[in-house]
Amino acid sequence: MYKRMLRKIIHLVFLPCSEATLLMEKRKAETISSMEDWKLSLHLQICKWCRAYEKKLNILDEILRNTFIKESKNEINSSDIQEFKGKLVKKLDI
């Protein structure tokens, strides 16, 4: 009981799920601050739903990367991927 209540408090005070998912997306597109990274890591330790979301996000990222590489048939460097992610974030208005 105590452990469950502590998780809820940490969850709500430090970083709610809505902010955690945005930080996961942001981390994929660019670097996040060490404080944001710490809060996200703490949140992911206690929230099974956000851990599942992160796994799905990684799978989608891998699929997009592979599709992008196949379509271009050229070697794509990480700056191209980051540029694409940056444009996507701007369009999503994150």
DSSP file (Angstrom, degrees, kcal/mol; ACC not computed):
  #  RESIDUE AA STRUCTURE BP1 BP2  ACC     N-H-->O    O-->H-N    N-H-->O    O-->H-N    TCO  KAPPA ALPHA  PHI   PSI    X-CA   Y-CA   Z-CA
    1    1 A M     >        0   0    0      0, 0.0     4,-2.1     0, 0.0     5,-0.2   0.000 360.0 360.0 360.0 -47.6    0.0    0.0    0.0
    2    2 A Y  H  >  +     0   0    0      1,-0.2     4,-2.4     2,-0.2     5,-0.2   0.903 360.0  51.3 -62.2 -41.9    2.8    2.4    1.0
    3    3 A K  H  > S+     0   0    0      1,-0.2     4,-2.1     2,-0.2    -1,-0.2   0.894 109.6  50.0 -63.4 -40.9    4.7    1.6   -2.2
    4    4 A R  H  > S+     0   0    0      2,-0.2     4,-1.9     1,-0.2    -1,-0.2   0.906 111.4  47.8 -64.9 -42.4    1.7    2.3   -4.4
    5    5 A M  H  X S+     0   0    0     -4,-2.1     4,-2.2     2,-0.2    -2,-0.2   0.899 110.1  52.6 -66.1 -40.7    1.0    5.6   -2.7
    6    6 A L  H  X S+     0   0    0     -4,-2.4     4,-2.7     1,-0.2     5,-0.2   0.902 107.8  52.1 -61.6 -41.4    4.6    6.7   -3.1
    7    7 A R  H  X S+     0   0    0     -4,-2.1     4,-2.7     1,-0.2    -1,-0.2   0.917 109.0  49.9 -60.8 -43.6    4.6    5.8   -6.8
    8    8 A K  H  X S+     0   0    0     -4,-1.9     4,-2.4     2,-0.2     5,-0.2   0.904 111.4  48.7 -62.4 -41.5    1.5    8.0   -7.3
    9    9 A I  H  X S+     0   0    0     -4,-2.2     4,-2.9     2,-0.2     5,-0.4   0.944 114.2  44.7 -64.6 -48.0    3.0   10.9   -5.4
   10   10 A I  H  X>S+     0   0    0     -4,-2.7     4,-2.0     1,-0.2     5,-0.9   0.914 112.9  53.5 -60.6 -42.0    6.3   10.7   -7.4
   11   11 A H  H  X5S+     0   0    0     -4,-2.7     4,-0.6    -5,-0.2    -2,-0.2   0.911 116.9  35.3 -59.7 -46.2    4.3   10.2  -10.6
   12   12 A L  H  <5S+     0   0    0     -4,-2.4    -2,-0.2    -5,-0.2    -1,-0.2   0.871 122.6  42.3 -79.5 -38.3    2.2   13.4  -10.1
   13   13 A V  H  <5S+     0   0    0     -4,-2.9    -3,-0.2    -5,-0.2    -2,-0.2   0.945 122.5  32.5 -77.1 -49.3    4.8   15.6   -8.4
   14   14 A F  H  <5S-     0   0    0     -4,-2.0    -3,-0.2    -5,-0.4    -2,-0.1   0.957 133.3 -16.7 -77.3 -51.4    7.8   14.9  -10.5
   15   15 A L     << -     0   0    0     -5,-0.9    -1,-0.2    -4,-0.6    -2,-0.2  -0.788  58.5-146.2-162.1 108.8    6.5   14.2  -14.0
   16   16 A P    >>  -     0   0    0      0, 0.0     4,-2.2     0, 0.0     3,-0.6  -0.334  36.1-105.3 -72.3 162.5    3.0   13.3  -15.2
   17   17 A C  H 3> S+     0   0    0      1,-0.2     4,-2.7     2,-0.2     5,-0.3   0.858 118.0  60.3 -57.3 -38.6    2.5   10.9  -18.1
   18   18 A S  H 3> S+     0   0    0      1,-0.2     4,-1.2     2,-0.2    -1,-0.2   0.893 111.0  40.0 -59.7 -39.8    1.5   13.8  -20.5
   19   19 A E  H <> S+     0   0    0     -3,-0.6     4,-2.3     2,-0.2    -1,-0.2   0.845 111.9  57.5 -76.5 -34.2    4.9   15.5  -19.9
   20   20 A A  H  X S+     0   0    0     -4,-2.2     4,-2.2     1,-0.2    -2,-0.2   0.917 105.9  49.1 -63.2 -43.5    6.8   12.2  -20.0
   21   21 A T  H  X S+     0   0    0     -4,-2.7     4,-2.1     1,-0.2    -1,-0.2   0.892 110.5  51.0 -65.2 -37.8    5.5   11.3  -23.4
   22   22 A L  H  X S+     0   0    0     -4,-1.2     4,-2.7    -5,-0.3    -1,-0.2   0.904 109.7  50.3 -64.7 -39.6    6.4   14.7  -24.7
   23   23 A L  H  X S+     0   0    0     -4,-2.3     4,-2.8     2,-0.2    -2,-0.2   0.871 107.7  53.7 -66.2 -35.9   10.0   14.4  -23.3
   24   24 A M  H  X S+     0   0    0     -4,-2.2     4,-1.4     2,-0.2    -1,-0.2   0.928 112.1  44.5 -62.3 -43.8   10.3   10.9  -25.0
   25   25 A E  H  X S+     0   0    0     -4,-2.1     4,-1.5     2,-0.2    -2,-0.2   0.919 114.0  49.7 -64.7 -43.8    9.4   12.5  -28.3
   26   26 A K  H  X S+     0   0    0     -4,-2.7     4,-2.9     1,-0.2    -2,-0.2   0.899 107.0  55.0 -62.5 -41.0   11.7   15.5  -27.7
   27   27 A R  H  < S+     0   0    0     -4,-2.8    -1,-0.2     1,-0.2    -2,-0.2   0.828 106.6  52.0 -63.5 -31.7   14.6   13.1  -26.7
   28   28 A K  H  < S+     0   0    0     -4,-1.4    -1,-0.2    -3,-0.2    -2,-0.2   0.848 117.0  38.6 -70.1 -33.7   14.2   11.4  -30.1
   29   29 A A  H  < S-     0   0    0     -4,-1.5     2,-0.3    -3,-0.2    -2,-0.2   0.796 131.9 -14.3 -88.8 -31.1   14.3   14.6  -32.0
   30   30 A E  S  < S-     0   0    0     -4,-2.9     2,-0.2    -5,-0.2    -1,-0.2  -0.901  83.8 -69.9-157.8 179.9   17.0   16.5  -30.0
   31   31 A T        -     0   0    0     -2,-0.3     2,-0.3    -3,-0.1    -3,-0.1  -0.561  42.1-148.8 -83.3 150.2   18.9   16.3  -26.7
   32   32 A I        -     0   0    0     -2,-0.2    -9,-0.0     1,-0.1     5,-0.0  -0.802  28.1 -90.7-114.0 160.6   17.1   17.1  -23.4
   33   33 A S     >  -     0   0    0     -2,-0.3     4,-2.6     1,-0.1     5,-0.2  -0.178  35.0-112.3 -66.1 161.7   18.6   18.6  -20.3
   34   34 A S  H  > S+     0   0    0      1,-0.2     4,-2.3     2,-0.2     5,-0.1   0.851 119.1  52.9 -65.1 -33.4   20.0   16.4  -17.6
   35   35 A M  H  > S+     0   0    0      2,-0.2     4,-2.6     1,-0.2    -1,-0.2   0.918 110.4  46.9 -67.0 -43.6   17.2   17.4  -15.3
   36   36 A E  H  > S+     0   0    0      1,-0.2     4,-2.6     2,-0.2    -2,-0.2   0.910 112.5  50.5 -62.5 -41.5   14.6   16.4  -17.9
   37   37 A D  H  X S+     0   0    0     -4,-2.6     4,-2.5     2,-0.2    -2,-0.2   0.901 110.8  48.9 -63.4 -41.5   16.5   13.1  -18.5
   38   38 A W  H  X S+     0   0    0     -4,-2.3     4,-2.5     2,-0.2    -2,-0.2   0.932 112.4  47.4 -64.0 -46.7   16.6   12.4  -14.7
   39   39 A K  H  X S+     0   0    0     -4,-2.6     4,-2.5     1,-0.2    -2,-0.2   0.909 113.3  48.9 -61.5 -42.2   12.8   13.1  -14.3
   40   40 A L  H  X S+     0   0    0     -4,-2.6     4,-2.8     2,-0.2    -2,-0.2   0.912 110.4  50.4 -65.2 -42.4   12.0   11.0  -17.3
   41   41 A S  H  X S+     0   0    0     -4,-2.5     4,-1.4     2,-0.2    -2,-0.2   0.919 111.9  47.9 -61.6 -43.3   14.2    8.1  -16.1
   42   42 A L  H  X S+     0   0    0     -4,-2.5     4,-1.0     1,-0.2    -2,-0.2   0.922 112.5  49.3 -62.1 -44.3   12.5    8.2  -12.7
   43   43 A H  H >X S+     0   0    0     -4,-2.5     4,-1.8     1,-0.2     3,-0.8   0.917 108.5  52.5 -62.1 -44.0    9.1    8.3  -14.3
   44   44 A L  H 3< S+     0   0    0     -4,-2.8    -1,-0.2     1,-0.3    -2,-0.2   0.788 103.2  59.3 -65.7 -26.8    9.9    5.4  -16.5
   45   45 A Q  H 3< S+     0   0    0     -4,-1.4    -1,-0.3    -3,-0.2    -2,-0.2   0.809 117.1  30.7 -69.3 -29.1   10.9    3.3  -13.5
   46   46 A I  H << S+     0   0    0     -4,-1.0     2,-0.7    -3,-0.8    -2,-0.2   0.600 108.3  71.5-106.5 -12.9    7.5    3.7  -11.9
   47   47 A C     X  -     0   0    0     -4,-1.8     4,-1.7     1,-0.2    -1,-0.1  -0.879  48.6-176.6-115.2 106.7    5.1    3.9  -14.9
   48   48 A K  H  > S+     0   0    0     -2,-0.7     4,-1.9     1,-0.2    -1,-0.2   0.803  85.1  58.4 -69.3 -28.2    4.6    0.7  -16.9
   49   49 A W  H  > S+     0   0    0      2,-0.2     4,-2.0     1,-0.2    -1,-0.2   0.904 107.5  44.9 -69.7 -40.7    2.3    2.6  -19.4
   50   50 A C  H  > S+     0   0    0      2,-0.2     4,-2.5     1,-0.2    -1,-0.2   0.837 109.9  55.5 -73.0 -31.9    5.0    5.0  -20.3
   51   51 A R  H  X S+     0   0    0     -4,-1.7     4,-2.0     2,-0.2    -2,-0.2   0.916 109.6  47.4 -62.2 -41.6    7.6    2.2  -20.6
   52   52 A A  H  X S+     0   0    0     -4,-1.9     4,-2.1     2,-0.2    -2,-0.2   0.896 111.0  51.5 -65.0 -40.5    5.3    0.5  -23.1
   53   53 A Y  H  X S+     0   0    0     -4,-2.0     4,-2.6     1,-0.2    -2,-0.2   0.908 108.3  51.7 -62.5 -41.8    4.8    3.8  -24.9
   54   54 A E  H  X S+     0   0    0     -4,-2.5     4,-2.4     2,-0.2    -1,-0.2   0.893 107.9  51.7 -64.0 -39.3    8.6    4.2  -25.2
   55   55 A K  H  X S+     0   0    0     -4,-2.0     4,-2.1     2,-0.2    -1,-0.2   0.927 112.0  46.3 -61.3 -44.4    9.0    0.7  -26.6
   56   56 A K  H  X S+     0   0    0     -4,-2.1     4,-2.7     1,-0.2    -2,-0.2   0.893 110.7  53.2 -64.5 -39.8    6.4    1.5  -29.2
   57   57 A L  H  X S+     0   0    0     -4,-2.6     4,-2.4     1,-0.2    -2,-0.2   0.905 108.9  49.1 -61.4 -42.6    8.1    4.8  -30.0
   58   58 A N  H  X S+     0   0    0     -4,-2.4     4,-2.2     2,-0.2    -1,-0.2   0.885 111.0  50.2 -64.9 -38.9   11.4    3.0  -30.5
   59   59 A I  H  X S+     0   0    0     -4,-2.1     4,-2.4     2,-0.2    -2,-0.2   0.935 112.0  47.1 -64.4 -46.1    9.8    0.5  -32.8
   60   60 A L  H  X S+     0   0    0     -4,-2.7     4,-2.8     1,-0.2     5,-0.2   0.895 110.8  52.4 -62.2 -40.1    8.2    3.3  -34.9
   61   61 A D  H  X S+     0   0    0     -4,-2.4     4,-2.5     1,-0.2    -1,-0.2   0.913 110.5  47.9 -61.4 -43.1   11.4    5.2  -35.0
   62   62 A E  H  X S+     0   0    0     -4,-2.2     4,-2.6     2,-0.2    -2,-0.2   0.907 111.9  49.5 -65.2 -42.3   13.2    2.1  -36.3
   63   63 A I  H  X S+     0   0    0     -4,-2.4     4,-2.7     2,-0.2     5,-0.2   0.932 112.7  47.2 -62.3 -46.2   10.5    1.5  -38.9
   64   64 A L  H  X S+     0   0    0     -4,-2.8     4,-2.8     2,-0.2    -2,-0.2   0.915 112.3  49.9 -61.9 -42.9   10.6    5.1  -40.1
   65   65 A R  H  X S+     0   0    0     -4,-2.5     4,-2.1    -5,-0.2    -2,-0.2   0.933 113.5  45.3 -61.6 -46.6   14.4    5.0  -40.3
   66   66 A N  H  X S+     0   0    0     -4,-2.6     4,-2.4     2,-0.2    -2,-0.2   0.895 114.5  48.4 -65.2 -40.8   14.4    1.7  -42.3
   67   67 A T  H  X S+     0   0    0     -4,-2.7     4,-2.5     2,-0.2     5,-0.2   0.920 111.2  50.2 -64.5 -44.3   11.7    3.0  -44.6
   68   68 A F  H  X S+     0   0    0     -4,-2.8     4,-1.8    -5,-0.2    -2,-0.2   0.890 112.0  48.0 -61.8 -40.2   13.5    6.3  -45.2
   69   69 A I  H  X S+     0   0    0     -4,-2.1     4,-2.0    -5,-0.2     5,-0.4   0.911 112.1  48.7 -67.8 -43.4   16.7    4.4  -46.0
   70   70 A K  H  < S+     0   0    0     -4,-2.4    -2,-0.2     1,-0.2    -1,-0.2   0.898 111.9  49.4 -63.9 -40.9   15.0    2.0  -48.4
   71   71 A E  H  < S+     0   0    0     -4,-2.5    -1,-0.2     1,-0.2    -2,-0.2   0.886 116.2  40.4 -67.5 -39.2   13.3    4.8  -50.2
   72   72 A S  H  < S-     0   0    0     -4,-1.8    -1,-0.2    -5,-0.2    -2,-0.2   0.791  85.9-155.6 -81.4 -26.6   16.3    7.0  -50.7
   73   73 A K     <  +     0   0    0     -4,-2.0     2,-0.3     1,-0.2    -3,-0.1   0.706  61.6 103.6  55.5  21.6   18.7    4.0  -51.5
   74   74 A N  S    S-     0   0    0     -5,-0.4     2,-0.3     0, 0.0    -1,-0.2  -0.870  86.7 -92.0-123.7 159.5   21.5    6.2  -50.3
   75   75 A E        -     0   0    0     -2,-0.3     2,-0.5    -3,-0.1    -6,-0.0  -0.584  42.2-154.5 -70.7 129.9   23.4    6.2  -47.1
   76   76 A I        -     0   0    0     -2,-0.3     2,-0.1     4,-0.0    -7,-0.0  -0.925   3.7-147.7-111.3 129.1   21.8    8.5  -44.6
   77   77 A N    >>  -     0   0    0     -2,-0.5     4,-1.5     1,-0.1     3,-0.7  -0.449  30.1-103.2 -90.9 169.8   23.8   10.1  -41.9
   78   78 A S  H 3> S+     0   0    0      1,-0.2     4,-2.7     2,-0.2     5,-0.2   0.780 118.0  61.8 -65.6 -27.3   22.5   11.0  -38.4
   79   79 A S  H 3> S+     0   0    0      2,-0.2     4,-2.2     1,-0.2    -1,-0.2   0.873 103.0  51.2 -67.9 -34.2   22.2   14.7  -39.3
   80   80 A D  H <> S+     0   0    0     -3,-0.7     4,-2.3     2,-0.2    -2,-0.2   0.908 111.4  47.5 -65.0 -41.2   19.7   13.9  -42.0
   81   81 A I  H  X S+     0   0    0     -4,-1.5     4,-2.6     2,-0.2    -2,-0.2   0.921 112.4  48.7 -65.6 -43.9   17.7   11.8  -39.5
   82   82 A Q  H  X S+     0   0    0     -4,-2.7     4,-2.5     2,-0.2    -1,-0.2   0.879 110.5  51.6 -64.4 -36.9   17.9   14.6  -36.9
   83   83 A E  H  X S+     0   0    0     -4,-2.2     4,-2.2     2,-0.2    -1,-0.2   0.923 110.7  48.2 -64.0 -43.8   16.8   17.2  -39.5
   84   84 A F  H  X S+     0   0    0     -4,-2.3     4,-2.2     1,-0.2    -2,-0.2   0.922 112.5  48.3 -61.2 -44.9   13.8   15.0  -40.5
   85   85 A K  H  X S+     0   0    0     -4,-2.6     4,-2.7     1,-0.2    -2,-0.2   0.888 109.5  53.4 -63.6 -39.5   12.9   14.6  -36.8
   86   86 A G  H  X S+     0   0    0     -4,-2.5     4,-2.2     1,-0.2    -1,-0.2   0.907 109.5  47.6 -62.0 -42.1   13.2   18.3  -36.2
   87   87 A K  H  X S+     0   0    0     -4,-2.2     4,-2.2     2,-0.2    -1,-0.2   0.895 111.7  51.0 -65.0 -39.6   10.8   19.0  -39.1
   88   88 A L  H  X S+     0   0    0     -4,-2.2     4,-2.2     2,-0.2    -2,-0.2   0.909 109.2  50.3 -64.4 -42.4    8.4   16.4  -37.8
   89   89 A V  H  X>S+     0   0    0     -4,-2.7     5,-1.8     1,-0.2     4,-1.0   0.905 110.1  50.5 -63.1 -41.1    8.5   18.0  -34.3
   90   90 A K  H  <5S+     0   0    0     -4,-2.2     3,-0.3     1,-0.2    -1,-0.2   0.910 110.9  48.5 -63.5 -41.0    7.8   21.4  -35.8
   91   91 A K  H  <5S+     0   0    0     -4,-2.2    -1,-0.2     1,-0.2    -2,-0.2   0.866 113.4  46.7 -67.3 -34.4    4.8   20.1  -37.7
   92   92 A L  H  <5S-     0   0    0     -4,-2.2    -1,-0.2    -5,-0.2    -2,-0.2   0.618 106.8-133.8 -79.1 -12.7    3.5   18.3  -34.6
   93   93 A D  T  <5       0   0    0     -4,-1.0    -3,-0.2    -3,-0.3    -4,-0.1   0.933 360.0 360.0  59.0  50.9    4.1   21.6  -32.7
   94   94 A I      <       0   0    0     -5,-1.8    -4,-0.1   -69,-0.0    -1,-0.1   0.411 360.0 360.0 -92.2 360.0    5.8   19.8  -29.8
